[in-house]
């Protein structure tokens, strides 16, 4: 399966030293892999075969298909040259086991390797990670760490060790006791625990080749359901060890790697999935349909990520509208706030926070305005002073009314004691929606023909409100009463830049449904 269009997934790079810190909710149901939420997915580029297209044609294909990341298995000079200025993020493998052994033996060779294959191309080629070895056999893992140390020292001498991270790509079977996920541990702790500690010291991720297909094939469908293996809905597996519920084998496998990293004393090392895929023929469960379901399911899973807070979506869509590369950093809210968050938002200690170099900007709408003013690209606010002030007024109105619309909707319909409370809430909510309806008359978006500040502020109506409506069975935003708002919500949610950072509706409904059940169970206990 390797080198034939397999995928890898990762968080987006810190291009321009820009990072966005957001929170995730319902942590008890989420895979802990922060790299998966709003991650970038790429395609591994294999070069073994006959009648292959040129390297330049392949790079153009990636760009035309909006594939933003690539992995190559050796420093192919023609491919590296073709990648110059492409904006494609790269995982660069050093080569085979012989190359890893040579890098381990000779620090001067490692320095020359970095000069020829990294310094000669970076930053024109956005090298994100260097993989020192790919699935190195168990008997040879002792060479990995010395090779990594030599290459890291060479990167440090070139002042690149903070921009380009060094890791190794491991087969999933470096983990044993992978079910339940919380039991995961390194099969060879003497080899991999020191590597994990090196990754922890250098701030690098662990690269993992994760193939649910092999687990499904070996099980022959006896215990692992096909839908669970191919990221299709319908199966939930609970891990009583960590209290998490899993709806896909992929997530469970990734979390077993996290469990192993925690047991190694390196809980802060994140996981980047460097390969994944599903075969279309040649084995049990291998078919075109299953391959399509898995590969598309993985892309959707990564693109949609977890149901983040509405406020985190706002600056993220602003960055996408401006075409600004960024890194997304997730916070485990509200009970496990990191030192990074507490340092950069010491007043409110809340997300989102935009980190731009040594600056930190807080509050979602303030971040959106900062992005508009600090970066080139399509304007998010009107140029006319009056229209600009009007946009700010309605954004503030939404900021005040939408949270007070969504939360009471949730609480009154899911937890209300009687019809009177629900009726009062619906009356107030519809009055506020009617005001917004009036602002859309004759316009595609609140600001005109393109998404702007007010649309970003109102994004909660485009997705989160619909999830609440589905759970409660109460339709608040209807075509009959609010035709312009309903049309706007569809337009906003279908925009490619907004869609990529909106949560998947089915997953959002599933998460809110679970929380609703928990609230109701708690209420029942308190009666």
Order of alpha helices (4+ residues) and beta strands (2+ residues): beta-beta-beta-alpha-beta-alpha-beta-alpha-alpha-beta-alpha-beta-beta-beta-alpha-beta-alpha-alpha-beta-beta-alpha-beta-alpha-alpha-beta-alpha-beta-beta-alpha-alpha-alpha-alpha-alpha-alpha-alpha-alpha-alpha
